Amino acid sequence: MLVTGIDIIEIDRIKLVFDKYGERFLNRIYTVKEREYCRGRASQLASRFAAKEATMKALGTGVRGVGWKDIEILRQRGMAPYIKLHGRAIQRAEKMGLSDLALSLSHSKEFAIASVIGDSQKGNLIPR
């Protein structure tokens, strides 16, 4: 069974939060590798934020079911971005029988969007 999640966010919203809270915001939401990759660029931070929310939707948990850093958005040179799960996100994926997650990211001047599709044996409507 396919599970999906999608999220869109205004890049300026992330920029405002970053400008106001700085490292405190970054440390709460992003892993070290994500922070290193984004280097404070609002469009990159926003696309990863959207990817984390889209993944939470695909997992059927919303923002309260898993931690922000339990979902890591990585990219290697010359490759598409991908999702690495940790902690409670892995536990949820195992409970769902989730075997694969595919991620697509895009952004314009104003918005960042992320789409996640996964293959799950049980779907994402099972209780947490």
C-alpha positions in Angstrom: 0.0 0.0 0.0 1.3 3.4 -0.9 1.5 6.1 1.8 2.1 9.8 0.9 2.8 13.0 2.6 3.2 16.5 1.1 4.0 19.9 2.6 4.6 23.4 1.4 6.0 26.3 3.3 6.8 29.9 2.7 10.6 30.4 2.7 10.3 33.8 4.4 8.5 32.1 7.3 11.6 29.9 7.9 13.9 32.9 7.4 12.0 35.0 10.0 12.2 32.2 12.6 15.9 31.6 11.8 16.6 35.4 12.1 14.8 35.5 15.4 16.0 32.3 17.1 19.2 31.5 15.2 21.1 28.5 16.5 18.4 27.6 18.9 16.0 27.0 16.0 18.6 25.2 14.0 19.6 22.9 16.8 16.0 22.0 17.6 14.9 21.1 14.1 18.0 20.0 12.1 20.7 17.4 12.5 24.4 18.4 12.3 24.7 17.1 8.7 21.6 19.1 7.7 22.9 22.3 9.2 26.3 21.8 7.5 24.6 21.3 4.1 22.1 24.2 4.4 24.7 26.7 5.8 21.9 29.0 6.9 20.4 29.3 3.4 16.6 29.9 3.9 15.5 28.0 0.8 17.5 24.9 1.9 16.3 25.1 5.5 12.7 25.5 4.3 12.8 22.6 1.8 14.2 20.3 4.6 11.5 21.5 7.0 8.8 20.7 4.4 10.4 17.3 3.9 10.3 16.5 7.6 6.6 17.5 7.8 5.8 15.5 4.6 7.5 12.5 6.1 5.6 12.8 9.4 2.4 12.8 7.3 3.5 9.7 5.4 4.2 8.1 8.7 0.7 9.0 9.9 2.0 10.7 13.1 2.0 14.4 12.5 4.5 16.6 14.4 3.7 15.0 17.8 4.5 11.4 16.8 8.2 11.7 16.1 11.0 14.2 16.8 12.3 16.6 14.2 15.7 15.1 14.3 14.2 11.6 14.0 13.9 12.5 10.3 17.0 13.5 8.5 17.2 14.8 5.0 20.5 14.1 3.4 22.1 14.6 0.0 25.3 13.3 -1.5 27.0 15.0 -4.3 25.4 14.2 -7.7 22.5 12.3 -6.0 18.9 13.2 -5.2 18.1 14.0 -1.6 16.9 11.1 0.6 15.4 10.4 4.0 17.2 8.7 6.8 15.0 7.7 9.8 16.1 7.6 13.4 14.6 6.8 16.8 10.8 6.9 17.0 10.5 7.4 13.2 12.2 4.0 12.7 9.9 2.4 15.2 6.9 3.9 13.4 8.2 2.7 10.0 8.7 -0.8 11.4 5.2 -0.8 12.8 3.8 0.1 9.4 5.9 -2.4 7.5 7.4 0.6 5.6 10.2 -0.6 3.3 11.0 2.4 1.1 10.6 6.2 1.1 11.0 8.4 -1.9 11.5 12.1 -1.6 11.1 15.0 -4.0 12.0 18.6 -3.1 11.5 21.8 -5.0 11.5 25.5 -4.3 10.7 28.8 -6.0 11.6 32.3 -4.8 8.7 32.2 -2.3 7.8 28.6 -1.5 9.5 25.2 -0.7 7.6 22.0 -1.3 8.3 18.4 -0.4 6.5 15.2 -1.5 7.1 11.8 0.1 5.9 8.4 -1.1 6.4 5.2 0.7 5.6 1.5 0.3 4.0 0.1 3.5 2.5 -3.3 4.3 0.0 -1.9 6.7 -0.6 1.7 5.7 -0.3 4.7 7.9 -3.7 4.7 9.6 -2.7 2.2 12.3 -2.6 3.6 15.8 0.6 5.1 17.1 
